[in-house]
């Protein structure tokens, strides 16, 4: 592990093994699915004429970052992540694809960001709630405002840790996950199935001084027989395996209990009457001119 990696990872709060090859592969597939459900990398942004420099926080293996660089060659795009494995992968893929306008760095987003003030026109943040706690959002969004230029855009995509399904085992796993999040001080709700993050994010954006804040809802249907079903099934296979050490360590269930619950979950997801909806939201606001 390099000195930069050791410095970035000091005090990290991930609940999964972020250096796992399985997690890298899962995030690659998840990224395509989530971006597709949103209609594209920047679908809700109607005017991109003033966006020249883009930063993607906690970029993972760099899927979204590279797609922005590919679709908008006039933009300079930077991705940062705490994981050496994911940054190495992202750099390699960008080189193979000949993307000269994208750059990746190892950096911990929970610490002051190593960029000068007013460096970017748009900062993108997507699905970081699992390693955040409520008191971490304020400093992070303040940093985002610092590095955004006047009139710059802060763009967040998250979900409320809720999914609408007819599989009882998935609800149980969700409740256990939120109970574990509450015990590790990462929860925004009461430890029940609904994590109620989105209303808090709107408030955090207001407290950060953003103006003209807007939001847009998305939903992915991953019921049996849909295109998304197999993708969600594979995602659950990996994420439930990687989350087990965290759930056991917080005392919400034993390894044996989780093994049985996950097997039941996979059985229910394979049934022809399985129905599942995944709602998520994009929130964006502007720094004052």
Backbone bond lengths (Angstrom), bond angles and torsions (degrees), N, CA, C in turn:
res aa  C-N    CA-C-N  psi(-1)  N-CA   C-N-CA  omega(-1)  CA-C   N-CA-C  phi
1 X - - - 1.462 - - 1.524 109.16 -
2 X 1.335 117.86 129.80 1.445 120.98 -177.64 1.524 110.73 -73.55
3 X 1.360 115.21 165.55 1.456 119.54 178.74 1.520 110.97 -63.03
4 X 1.374 116.45 -39.22 1.470 120.03 177.78 1.521 110.98 -61.24
5 X 1.340 116.08 -41.51 1.459 119.95 179.77 1.516 110.97 -65.40
6 X 1.335 117.01 -43.52 1.462 120.66 179.54 1.522 110.90 -61.47
7 X 1.330 116.62 -41.45 1.459 120.63 179.91 1.516 111.03 -65.47
8 X 1.329 116.48 -44.09 1.463 120.55 -178.53 1.518 111.74 -65.53
9 X 1.340 117.37 -38.20 1.449 120.88 -172.98 1.517 113.50 -83.91
10 X 1.327 117.83 -7.76 1.459 120.58 -179.13 1.526 110.05 -57.71
11 X 1.322 115.91 120.61 1.454 120.81 177.68 1.521 114.92 74.92
12 X 1.334 118.11 21.04 1.463 118.68 -179.44 1.526 110.52 -67.00
13 X 1.328 115.60 155.41 1.468 120.88 -172.40 1.523 112.59 -123.60
14 X 1.311 118.01 26.07 1.458 120.37 178.70 1.526 110.88 -67.09
15 X 1.330 116.18 146.06 1.462 120.13 178.36 1.527 111.31 -98.61
16 X 1.347 117.48 -7.54 1.459 122.62 176.42 1.519 108.94 -115.22
17 X 1.325 116.47 165.41 1.461 121.47 175.67 1.522 108.24 -78.43
18 X 1.331 116.64 101.37 1.458 120.59 -173.15 1.521 112.86 -75.86
19 X 1.327 118.15 -9.32 1.463 120.23 175.93 1.527 111.71 -97.41
20 X 1.326 116.29 4.14 1.464 120.74 -179.20 1.523 110.94 -74.22
21 X 1.337 115.94 134.16 1.457 120.09 174.88 1.512 111.92 -61.64
22 X 1.335 116.60 -33.42 1.471 120.36 178.30 1.523 110.94 -64.49
23 X 1.329 117.27 -38.39 1.456 120.60 179.28 1.534 110.56 -69.41
24 X 1.320 117.11 -38.82 1.467 120.07 176.58 1.526 110.31 -60.36
25 X 1.342 116.69 -47.67 1.464 120.74 -179.80 1.528 110.93 -63.12
26 X 1.340 117.18 -39.67 1.465 120.88 179.95 1.520 110.45 -62.68
27 X 1.316 117.14 -43.51 1.456 120.72 -177.79 1.527 112.03 -68.14
28 X 1.327 117.08 -32.58 1.466 120.42 176.67 1.523 109.99 -61.64
29 X 1.333 116.19 -47.93 1.464 120.55 179.69 1.530 111.26 -67.12
30 X 1.337 115.71 -41.80 1.460 119.73 -179.67 1.525 110.85 -62.69
31 X 1.325 116.39 -40.26 1.455 120.95 -178.51 1.527 111.31 -58.85
32 X 1.328 116.60 -46.39 1.471 120.50 179.71 1.525 110.97 -61.40
33 X 1.322 115.35 -42.32 1.459 120.48 -177.42 1.536 110.96 -66.38
34 X 1.326 117.13 -45.32 1.457 121.53 -178.11 1.528 110.89 -67.05
35 X 1.337 117.06 -44.82 1.464 120.37 179.01 1.526 110.49 -62.61
36 X 1.333 116.60 -41.42 1.463 119.98 177.82 1.510 111.81 -61.32
37 X 1.334 116.76 -40.36 1.456 120.88 179.17 1.513 113.23 -66.92
38 X 1.333 116.61 -20.36 1.462 121.44 179.44 1.525 112.05 -92.94
39 X 1.337 116.34 -6.19 1.455 119.80 179.34 1.507 114.55 87.28
40 X 1.344 117.52 9.45 1.454 121.00 179.41 1.510 111.59 135.26
41 X 1.330 117.00 175.90 1.463 120.88 -172.34 1.527 113.10 -70.01
42 X 1.328 117.15 -33.13 1.470 120.96 -179.72 1.533 109.77 -138.67
43 X 1.310 115.66 43.85 1.466 121.33 -169.96 1.526 113.66 -59.93
44 X 1.332 117.52 -35.41 1.467 119.51 -175.35 1.527 112.76 -82.75
45 X 1.334 117.13 -9.93 1.461 120.84 -179.18 1.531 109.26 -87.68
46 X 1.309 116.81 106.95 1.466 121.12 -173.77 1.527 112.71 -79.79
47 X 1.318 117.36 -26.96 1.458 120.74 -178.30 1.526 109.52 -125.11
48 X 1.326 116.06 109.47 1.461 122.03 -179.50 1.526 112.18 -107.00
49 X 1.324 116.78 10.40 1.459 120.55 -172.90 1.524 112.97 -64.51
50 X 1.335 117.73 -26.23 1.471 120.42 -177.99 1.531 112.74 -101.31
51 X 1.325 117.36 10.09 1.464 120.64 -178.28 1.526 109.36 -102.38
52 X 1.333 115.35 109.36 1.463 120.99 179.66 1.518 112.23 -115.14
53 X 1.338 116.86 -28.73 1.464 121.34 -177.11 1.521 109.22 -126.81
54 X 1.346 116.42 123.51 1.461 122.95 -175.06 1.523 109.37 -122.57
55 X 1.329 116.36 138.66 1.466 122.22 175.55 1.515 109.11 -121.73
56 X 1.337 116.78 131.28 1.463 122.96 176.28 1.518 108.12 -111.33
57 X 1.337 116.58 112.38 1.462 121.84 -178.37 1.524 110.76 -84.88
58 X 1.355 116.14 138.33 1.465 121.73 -178.28 1.526 108.91 52.85
59 X 1.323 115.65 55.91 1.467 122.27 -169.91 1.515 113.86 -73.88
60 X 1.348 118.81 -10.33 1.456 120.33 -178.60 1.515 110.63 61.28
61 X 1.330 118.56 -138.67 1.464 121.16 -179.57 1.523 113.92 -76.39
62 X 1.332 117.36 6.83 1.455 120.95 168.56 1.510 116.83 82.16
63 X 1.317 118.49 22.18 1.457 120.37 -178.69 1.517 113.15 -62.78
64 X 1.347 116.70 -53.64 1.464 120.90 -179.69 1.520 109.88 -62.86
65 X 1.312 116.93 -43.37 1.466 122.10 -177.91 1.519 111.32 -57.54
66 X 1.333 115.92 -46.62 1.463 120.25 -178.53 1.521 112.01 -69.76
67 X 1.319 117.33 -35.05 1.462 119.53 179.05 1.526 111.31 -66.67
68 X 1.326 116.98 -36.31 1.467 119.78 174.98 1.524 109.64 -63.60
69 X 1.342 116.85 -46.71 1.464 120.91 179.54 1.522 111.58 -60.77
70 X 1.334 117.10 -37.28 1.462 121.59 -178.99 1.529 111.61 -71.38
71 X 1.332 116.19 -44.27 1.456 120.43 -176.10 1.520 113.68 -79.63
72 X 1.343 116.18 -23.18 1.467 120.35 -178.61 1.529 109.37 -130.03
73 X 1.338 116.90 74.86 1.463 120.67 -175.39 1.526 113.82 -62.23
74 X 1.327 118.00 -15.94 1.457 120.85 178.06 1.528 112.19 -77.61
75 X 1.325 117.01 -11.29 1.469 121.56 -179.54 1.523 111.18 -94.34
76 X 1.339 115.26 147.39 1.456 121.57 169.43 1.521 106.92 -100.05
77 X 1.322 117.12 122.73 1.463 122.31 -171.78 1.522 109.78 -118.81
78 X 1.333 116.08 132.87 1.467 122.43 179.34 1.518 109.39 -123.07
79 X 1.322 116.91 135.67 1.455 121.96 174.56 1.516 109.85 -120.48
80 X 1.313 116.67 136.85 1.461 120.65 176.90 1.520 109.56 -126.40
81 X 1.320 115.75 146.40 1.460 121.29 178.75 1.523 108.21 -157.17
82 X 1.316 116.23 156.81 1.451 122.05 -179.94 1.527 112.83 -81.50
83 X 1.342 116.32 -16.59 1.463 121.45 -173.29 1.524 111.71 -90.38
84 X 1.321 116.07 121.25 1.456 121.29 176.15 1.527 110.94 -63.45
85 X 1.340 116.72 -40.44 1.458 120.77 -179.80 1.522 111.38 -59.45
86 X 1.330 116.74 -45.59 1.460 120.30 -176.24 1.524 111.83 -72.50
87 X 1.332 117.48 -38.58 1.459 119.76 178.52 1.528 110.35 -66.93
88 X 1.328 117.57 -40.69 1.466 120.74 177.22 1.523 110.94 -61.17
89 X 1.326 116.13 -43.83 1.462 120.23 177.79 1.529 110.68 -62.12
90 X 1.339 116.74 -46.91 1.463 120.83 -177.89 1.530 110.90 -61.29
91 X 1.325 117.19 -42.55 1.459 120.89 179.26 1.529 110.99 -63.11
92 X 1.320 116.14 -41.57 1.461 120.37 -179.37 1.518 111.29 -65.10
93 X 1.337 116.70 -43.86 1.459 120.62 -179.67 1.531 111.49 -65.91
94 X 1.327 116.92 -40.30 1.459 120.36 178.99 1.528 110.80 -62.79
95 X 1.325 116.49 -38.56 1.463 120.85 178.78 1.524 110.67 -65.94
96 X 1.341 116.59 -45.42 1.462 120.88 179.67 1.526 111.07 -61.55
97 X 1.331 116.48 -37.40 1.462 121.13 -177.95 1.532 112.73 -82.83
98 X 1.328 117.04 -3.55 1.457 120.80 178.68 1.514 113.80 68.89
99 X 1.334 116.95 32.55 1.463 121.32 -179.20 1.534 109.19 -91.04
100 X 1.308 116.39 97.88 1.459 121.00 -177.70 1.526 113.26 -86.17
101 X 1.324 116.40 -7.71 1.463 120.00 -178.85 1.520 112.94 -102.77
102 X 1.332 117.50 18.75 1.466 121.12 177.04 1.514 109.42 -127.77
103 X 1.334 116.00 141.04 1.461 122.01 -176.03 1.529 108.68 -138.55
104 X 1.326 115.86 148.20 1.465 120.48 -177.92 1.524 110.01 -130.21
105 X 1.347 115.15 142.82 1.461 121.18 178.95 1.525 109.68 -138.97
106 X 1.325 116.03 148.99 1.459 121.02 171.50 1.522 107.88 -82.54
107 X 1.329 115.69 124.17 1.459 120.26 -178.35 1.521 108.93 -160.39
108 X 1.316 116.40 144.33 1.460 122.92 178.51 1.520 108.98 -94.65
109 X 1.336 117.67 115.96 1.459 120.30 -176.42 1.526 112.44 -72.67
110 X 1.329 118.10 -9.31 1.465 120.97 177.29 1.527 112.14 -86.58
111 X 1.324 116.49 1.18 1.458 121.89 175.98 1.524 108.73 -118.22
112 X 1.339 117.40 165.26 1.471 118.64 177.74 1.524 111.21 -52.18
113 X 1.317 115.97 133.18 1.457 121.26 -175.56 1.523 110.37 -78.48
114 X 1.329 115.70 135.68 1.461 121.53 -174.43 1.529 111.28 -84.61
115 X 1.333 114.78 60.21 1.459 121.75 176.80 1.521 108.75 -136.22
116 X 1.315 117.84 146.05 1.468 120.00 175.58 1.524 110.98 -66.10
117 X 1.317 115.68 161.33 1.457 120.85 176.03 1.524 109.90 -61.87
118 X 1.327 114.96 148.54 1.470 122.42 175.72 1.522 112.19 56.39
119 X 1.349 116.82 47.18 1.468 121.52 -177.94 1.521 113.60 -94.20
120 X 1.341 117.84 -22.18 1.459 120.28 -169.98 1.529 111.93 -130.98
121 X 1.331 113.77 154.35 1.464 120.75 176.30 1.523 111.41 -95.94
122 X 1.330 117.03 -24.39 1.467 121.03 179.47 1.525 109.10 -147.30
123 X 1.316 116.06 132.00 1.466 122.63 174.04 1.517 108.04 -116.27
124 X 1.321 116.26 125.02 1.461 122.59 -178.76 1.524 110.30 -107.40
125 X 1.326 116.35 134.55 1.464 122.39 177.07 1.520 107.31 -133.31
126 X 1.333 116.74 127.39 1.463 118.81 -176.70 1.525 111.34 -139.71
127 X 1.329 115.52 123.54 1.465 123.62 174.13 1.530 112.95 51.58
128 X 1.332 115.18 62.52 1.465 119.66 176.34 1.527 112.01 -112.35
129 X 1.336 117.65 0.90 1.461 121.03 -172.69 1.523 112.91 -59.17
130 X 1.341 117.86 -28.18 1.459 119.59 -175.39 1.523 112.64 -66.23
131 X 1.334 118.49 -23.89 1.465 118.82 177.84 1.537 112.26 -110.20
132 X 1.330 116.19 7.17 1.463 120.25 178.09 1.525 110.39 -98.46
133 X 1.331 116.08 157.32 1.458 120.55 165.85 1.520 107.16 -124.09
134 X 1.312 118.51 163.82 1.459 119.71 -172.77 1.523 115.01 -54.02
135 X 1.338 118.42 -36.04 1.464 119.22 -176.64 1.524 112.64 -79.46
136 X 1.330 117.92 -9.78 1.466 120.35 -179.17 1.524 112.65 -82.94
137 X 1.338 117.60 -21.54 1.456 119.45 -175.67 1.524 112.87 -66.50
138 X 1.314 117.12 -41.33 1.464 120.20 -178.44 1.521 112.78 -57.17
139 X 1.355 118.04 -54.80 1.463 119.38 178.78 1.526 113.35 -60.77
140 X 1.355 117.34 -37.57 1.461 119.35 -179.84 1.524 111.11 -65.22
141 X 1.331 117.06 -46.92 1.462 119.07 -179.02 1.526 111.31 -68.33
142 X 1.327 117.20 -30.01 1.469 119.55 174.48 1.528 110.46 -65.16
143 X 1.327 116.79 -39.71 1.460 120.82 175.76 1.525 111.16 -64.00
144 X 1.334 115.81 -40.84 1.464 119.50 178.45 1.526 110.41 -61.30
145 X 1.317 116.51 -42.51 1.472 118.67 178.76 1.526 110.26 -64.62
146 X 1.324 117.11 -37.39 1.466 120.30 -179.70 1.528 111.73 -61.32
147 X 1.325 116.60 -42.82 1.466 119.36 -174.71 1.526 113.03 -87.84
148 X 1.352 117.14 -5.33 1.464 121.02 175.78 1.523 110.35 -86.94
149 X 1.308 115.58 143.63 1.444 121.26 175.08 1.526 110.06 -76.33
150 X 1.321 118.67 160.31 1.468 120.04 175.33 1.529 110.70 -54.85
151 X 1.318 115.92 130.69 1.452 120.93 -175.99 1.513 113.83 82.34
152 X 1.340 116.13 4.74 1.461 120.60 179.32 1.520 112.11 -72.00
153 X 1.327 115.20 163.29 1.469 121.50 -173.25 1.526 110.27 -112.96
154 X 1.323 116.35 128.96 1.463 122.09 168.64 1.519 107.24 -104.57
155 X 1.328 116.29 126.29 1.470 122.07 -171.64 1.525 108.84 -127.24
156 X 1.333 116.96 120.60 1.455 122.30 -178.71 1.523 110.30 -121.17
157 X 1.329 116.20 138.81 1.467 121.39 174.34 1.522 108.36 -127.80
158 X 1.322 116.38 121.77 1.467 122.02 -179.07 1.516 109.34 -147.78
159 X 1.322 115.82 170.18 1.459 120.71 170.09 1.517 108.78 -128.47
160 X 1.304 116.43 169.33 1.461 122.02 -175.18 1.525 112.47 -91.19
161 X 1.330 117.49 26.85 1.463 120.43 -177.23 1.524 110.15 52.48
162 X 1.333 114.26 40.75 1.456 118.51 -179.74 1.522 108.27 -135.54
163 X 1.331 115.83 142.85 1.457 121.20 176.84 1.523 106.92 -143.95
164 X 1.308 116.19 137.02 1.462 120.45 -177.11 1.526 109.19 -93.52
165 X 1.312 116.75 110.52 1.459 121.42 -175.76 1.531 109.60 -138.92
166 X 1.337 115.20 163.90 1.465 120.32 174.58 1.530 110.18 -108.88
167 X 1.347 115.71 26.69 1.461 121.48 178.71 1.534 108.72 -110.62
168 X 1.333 118.92 106.73 1.469 121.17 -176.90 1.525 113.62 -55.87
169 X 1.329 117.42 -35.49 1.463 120.14 -177.89 1.522 111.78 -64.27
170 X 1.344 117.59 -32.81 1.462 120.27 179.29 1.519 110.88 -69.04
171 X 1.330 116.74 -37.34 1.463 119.63 175.24 1.531 110.47 -63.43
172 X 1.321 115.94 -41.73 1.467 119.56 179.67 1.521 110.78 -63.19
173 X 1.328 116.93 -43.81 1.468 120.29 177.42 1.531 110.96 -62.31
174 X 1.323 116.27 -39.29 1.457 119.86 177.89 1.513 112.00 -63.95
175 X 1.317 116.87 -42.20 1.459 120.97 178.88 1.524 111.29 -65.28
176 X 1.323 116.82 -40.85 1.464 120.20 177.46 1.528 110.85 -64.24
177 X 1.328 116.57 -40.44 1.462 120.54 179.93 1.516 111.10 -63.40
178 X 1.339 116.44 -43.11 1.455 119.19 -179.93 1.526 112.10 -71.10
179 X 1.325 116.76 -31.81 1.466 119.56 174.68 1.526 109.62 -64.54
180 X 1.352 115.91 -41.23 1.460 120.01 177.67 1.519 110.87 -65.98
181 X 1.338 116.83 -38.92 1.460 120.20 177.63 1.523 111.01 -63.65
182 X 1.336 117.14 -38.91 1.457 121.13 178.25 1.527 110.57 -64.53
183 X 1.317 116.31 -44.87 1.470 119.63 -179.68 1.526 112.40 -64.68
184 X 1.333 117.06 -28.72 1.467 120.09 179.57 1.526 111.37 -97.64
185 X 1.347 116.33 14.54 1.469 124.07 174.15 1.528 112.63 62.63
186 X 1.339 116.06 36.45 1.456 120.35 176.15 1.525 112.34 -111.63
187 X 1.316 118.02 -0.81 1.461 120.94 -172.91 1.520 111.03 -86.67
188 X 1.352 116.03 152.65 1.455 122.74 177.33 1.517 110.96 -111.23
189 X 1.322 116.36 -5.63 1.454 120.38 -178.58 1.510 110.75 -119.34
190 X 1.315 115.71 -138.12 1.463 120.99 -174.60 1.520 112.31 -112.46
191 X 1.330 117.12 13.25 1.459 119.44 -178.68 1.505 112.80 87.01
192 X 1.336 117.58 8.41 1.456 120.70 176.39 1.517 109.47 -93.40
193 X 1.333 116.80 -177.53 1.471 121.11 -173.50 1.527 111.93 -59.48
194 X 1.311 118.37 -34.77 1.462 120.39 -179.64 1.522 110.07 -87.42
195 X 1.338 116.72 113.87 1.457 121.67 -178.75 1.512 114.25 -80.75
196 X 1.335 118.66 -9.33 1.468 125.79 176.49 1.525 113.56 39.71
197 X 1.311 118.06 52.41 1.460 122.16 178.54 1.522 112.20 -82.73
198 X 1.331 118.02 -39.35 1.459 121.32 -169.91 1.530 113.47 -57.05
199 X 1.339 120.41 -46.48 1.471 118.72 177.55 1.520 112.56 -59.68
200 X 1.331 117.52 -35.18 1.447 120.69 177.26 1.527 110.85 -65.36
201 X 1.339 117.70 -40.83 1.459 120.48 -179.73 1.524 111.17 -61.12
202 X 1.327 116.58 -40.48 1.459 119.41 176.88 1.523 110.83 -60.40
203 X 1.324 116.49 -40.97 1.457 120.49 178.71 1.522 111.04 -67.70
204 X 1.339 117.37 -41.80 1.463 120.46 178.07 1.530 111.11 -60.48
205 X 1.322 117.17 -39.11 1.466 120.80 178.57 1.525 110.61 -64.30
206 X 1.329 116.62 -41.22 1.465 119.57 177.79 1.526 110.81 -64.70
207 X 1.335 116.29 -42.41 1.459 120.40 -179.70 1.522 111.98 -65.98
208 X 1.334 116.82 -27.08 1.464 120.95 177.97 1.521 112.13 -77.73
209 X 1.318 116.73 -5.07 1.458 120.53 177.49 1.506 114.48 88.70
210 X 1.345 117.84 13.97 1.452 119.87 177.86 1.527 110.14 -73.34
211 X 1.327 115.64 152.11 1.460 120.64 -179.43 1.526 108.96 -124.64
212 X 1.329 115.82 164.25 1.472 122.90 179.34 1.536 110.72 52.94
213 X 1.318 115.88 46.92 1.465 121.43 -177.25 1.528 109.52 -72.73
214 X 1.319 115.69 133.10 1.457 121.77 -179.24 1.529 109.96 -131.49
215 X 1.318 115.56 164.68 1.467 119.15 179.30 1.528 109.46 -146.07
216 X 1.319 114.74 152.78 1.468 120.83 178.86 1.517 108.85 -142.73
217 X 1.330 115.72 133.86 1.463 121.60 -179.06 1.522 110.65 -92.98
218 X 1.335 115.35 147.68 1.463 122.53 175.04 1.530 107.60 -132.52
219 X 1.304 116.46 157.72 1.457 119.91 174.74 1.516 109.24 -148.83
220 X 1.330 115.70 138.83 1.456 121.54 175.24 1.521 108.12 -114.97
221 X 1.318 116.47 124.95 1.459 122.59 175.13 1.532 107.70 -87.70
222 X 1.330 116.61 113.71 1.466 119.76 178.77 1.529 111.50 -117.51
223 X 1.330 114.78 33.93 1.464 120.35 175.91 1.525 110.32 -64.64
224 X 1.317 115.23 161.66 1.472 120.43 179.37 1.529 109.52 -56.71
225 X 1.339 116.20 133.35 1.452 121.40 179.06 1.514 114.58 95.11
226 X 1.361 117.65 -11.86 1.456 120.27 177.44 1.531 109.97 -85.28
227 X 1.336 115.60 163.28 1.464 120.41 177.54 1.523 110.70 -61.73
228 X 1.339 116.52 -37.55 1.461 120.62 -175.50 1.528 113.31 -75.33
229 X 1.333 117.24 -15.36 1.460 119.26 -174.04 1.521 112.40 -58.86
230 X 1.316 117.39 -50.41 1.466 119.81 -177.70 1.525 111.43 -65.01
231 X 1.339 116.87 -33.76 1.465 120.41 178.70 1.527 110.82 -66.66
232 X 1.331 116.59 -44.25 1.466 120.15 178.01 1.525 110.62 -66.93
233 X 1.312 116.60 -37.42 1.465 120.31 179.57 1.529 109.74 -61.23
234 X 1.332 117.13 -47.61 1.462 120.79 178.96 1.520 111.04 -64.76
235 X 1.336 117.05 -37.51 1.461 120.96 178.17 1.518 110.73 -61.36
236 X 1.336 116.58 -44.53 1.459 120.66 179.78 1.531 111.59 -66.93
237 X 1.326 117.52 -35.93 1.460 120.08 177.03 1.519 111.20 -57.23
238 X 1.318 115.92 -43.11 1.468 120.58 -177.32 1.525 111.71 -78.28
239 X 1.339 116.53 -49.77 1.461 118.98 -172.63 1.525 112.06 -66.95
240 X 1.336 117.85 -35.41 1.463 118.62 178.10 1.530 111.18 -68.28
241 X 1.331 116.49 -32.79 1.460 119.79 176.53 1.523 110.85 -68.52
242 X 1.324 116.88 -44.60 1.461 121.07 -176.69 1.524 112.63 -73.27
243 X 1.341 117.41 -24.93 1.466 120.41 -178.54 1.526 113.20 -83.66
244 X 1.317 117.79 -15.39 1.464 119.38 -173.68 1.526 113.63 -58.08
245 X 1.330 119.73 -43.83 1.478 118.42 178.38 1.532 112.44 -58.08
246 X 1.338 116.94 -39.30 1.462 120.88 178.78 1.524 110.78 -65.65
247 X 1.326 117.63 -45.21 1.468 120.85 -179.30 1.522 111.33 -64.67
248 X 1.330 116.56 -40.22 1.467 120.18 178.58 1.522 110.20 -66.82
249 X 1.333 116.95 -42.13 1.469 120.54 -176.88 1.523 112.69 -65.30
250 X 1.333 117.35 -27.15 1.461 120.38 178.01 1.524 112.35 -88.31
251 X 1.327 117.16 -4.98 1.449 121.36 173.38 1.515 115.27 80.09
252 X 1.340 117.87 16.98 1.472 118.72 -178.41 1.517 112.02 -81.84
253 X 1.329 117.63 -18.65 1.467 121.65 179.27 1.526 108.70 -165.99
254 X 1.323 115.79 159.56 1.463 120.37 175.60 1.533 109.35 -88.13
255 X 1.316 116.04 164.54 1.461 120.84 178.25 1.529 110.75 -59.54
256 X 1.334 116.65 -40.45 1.464 120.52 -179.79 1.527 111.16 -65.97
257 X 1.323 116.81 -41.88 1.463 120.52 178.69 1.528 111.02 -62.44
258 X 1.328 116.73 -41.30 1.457 120.77 179.74 1.522 111.79 -68.38
259 X 1.319 116.62 -37.35 1.462 120.41 177.80 1.526 110.40 -60.19
260 X 1.313 116.84 -46.58 1.459 120.91 -179.54 1.524 111.38 -67.00
261 X 1.325 116.66 -40.22 1.464 121.15 -179.18 1.526 111.09 -65.77
262 X 1.320 116.85 -41.05 1.465 120.55 179.53 1.529 111.21 -66.73
263 X 1.324 117.25 -40.19 1.462 119.80 177.68 1.528 110.62 -61.68
264 X 1.342 115.95 -40.62 1.466 119.72 177.31 1.527 110.12 -63.51
265 X 1.322 116.68 -40.67 1.460 121.94 -179.89 1.529 111.24 -60.39
266 X 1.338 116.04 -46.37 1.460 119.62 -178.01 1.538 110.99 -67.12
267 X 1.322 116.11 -34.57 1.468 119.93 176.29 1.521 110.60 -64.10
268 X 1.324 116.50 -46.02 1.463 120.95 -179.53 1.528 111.77 -64.46
269 X 1.328 117.61 -36.63 1.463 120.39 -179.75 1.525 112.20 -69.85
270 X 1.333 117.28 -23.59 1.473 120.85 179.52 1.526 112.84 -84.91
271 X 1.319 117.96 -7.58 1.466 120.58 -178.12 1.529 110.27 -76.06
272 X 1.313 116.54 144.60 1.464 121.39 -173.63 1.523 112.89 -65.28
273 X 1.327 118.34 -22.94 1.457 120.16 -179.39 1.536 112.14 -92.88
274 X 1.343 117.31 7.32 1.466 119.49 -179.41 1.530 110.35 -65.70
275 X 1.337 115.26 132.87 1.465 121.97 176.27 1.527 109.39 -127.67
276 X 1.318 116.18 137.59 1.455 119.87 179.14 1.523 111.66 -151.64
277 X 1.334 115.64 133.96 1.465 122.71 174.75 1.525 107.85 -122.51
278 X 1.341 116.46 136.11 1.462 121.68 177.26 1.524 108.94 -117.79
279 X 1.352 118.23 106.14 1.465 120.55 178.81 1.532 110.97 -93.01
280 X 1.306 116.51 141.65 1.464 121.16 174.36 1.524 108.79 -149.60
281 X 1.326 116.61 169.03 1.455 120.90 -167.76 1.525 110.90 -137.68
282 X 1.330 115.24 145.39 1.455 121.10 169.90 1.522 108.06 -111.10
283 X 1.321 116.00 129.87 1.465 123.10 177.47 1.516 107.18 -120.98
284 X 1.310 117.08 133.37 1.455 118.48 176.13 1.522 110.29 -142.49
285 X 1.311 113.98 149.38 1.467 121.09 178.55 1.515 109.39 -147.68
286 X 1.325 115.54 172.85 1.457 121.80 -172.65 1.526 110.91 -120.15
287 X 1.313 116.04 146.04 1.466 119.46 170.69 1.523 107.82 -76.67
288 X 1.319 117.16 145.46 1.478 119.19 -178.47 1.527 111.87 -59.28
289 X 1.312 116.03 143.50 1.472 121.22 178.07 1.541 109.27 -67.28
